[in-house]
Amino acid sequence: MISVRIHTRDGERLLAACDAELLGRTFKEGEIRLKVSEIFYGGETVSEEAFRERMKSVTIMNLAGPRTVTMAEEEGYVSADAVIVIEGIKHAQAVVL
């Protein structure tokens, strides 16, 4: 399952999404830290199909987790070159034009 939350501000819709089991965890590698906070990423838990639909309705994405990021790659929203890995956890950000 994927945890999603849509944040709206100044006409932009940001989709924060992560593999649900990562909520509340922090990953560190060198100077880089990824905090998968419930405040930012937590909202509703949805199926992979519902997540794919949510990606179609936003302008910005902040994604964490192997399943979540891989689905965004498969849908063409994220390039593999734009993905970073922190303690084995994929993370990507995307702007949808």
N, C-alpha and C positions, 0 to 999 in steps of 0.2 A: 504494500500500500504506500501511497505517496501523501505526505502532509503538505497542504497548500494554504497560502494566505495571499489575498490580493490587497495591496496597499494602493490607494488612490490619492493623487496630489497634483494640482495644477493641470488637470487633464491627462496626466500620465497614469497608466495602470501597471504597477510592478507586481509580478508574480514571484513570490518567494516559495520555493518548493524543495523538499528533501525526501529522501527515503525515511519513512516514518520512524524507524528504529534508531535513527541518528538524533532525534530531538533531544535537546538538553545536554548534548555532548560537546566537548571541545577537542580539536585536533591541532597539534603543533608540529612544525618541522622547521628547525632553524629559527629564523626571525618571523616566519609566517604562522599565523594562528587563524583557525576557522572555528568560530563559535556558532553552533547550530541552535540558536536560542528559540525557546518556545514562543517568546514574544514576537519575534520576526517571522519564523517559519511555521509556527503552529497555528492552526486554524481548523480546517476540516481535513479528514482523511478520506482520500478518494481512490478509485481504481485507476489503473494505468490508462484505460480508455478515457475516463473523465479528465485525467491530467492532460492527455493529448488535446482534448477539446479546450481546456483552460489556456493552453499555450497560444491558441488562435485568437484570444480576446485581449491580449495585453501588449504593451509597448516595450517593456523592460522585463528581464528575467534574472533572478539570482538563484542558482541551483546548486544543490549539494547531494552527493551520494551517487554510487555507481549506477543504479537503475534510473534515477531521475535524469542525470546528465546524459546517459546513453540514449534514453528516449528522445531528448532534445537534439542529440546528434542525428539520430535516425530520421527525425522530422525535418532536418535541415536548418534548425535554428542556431546550432552551435557547431563550430568547426573543431575538429580534434586538436588543432593547433592552439585553440583558445582555452583548452582545459588544463587546469593545474591539478596536481595530486598532492594532498597533504596527509601524511600518515596513511597512505593507501586509499584515501577518500577523494573522489573526483569533485571538483568545484568549477563552476563556470558562470559567467555573466554574459548576457546578450541584450542587444538593442534590436527590436523588431522594426524594420522600416517598411 
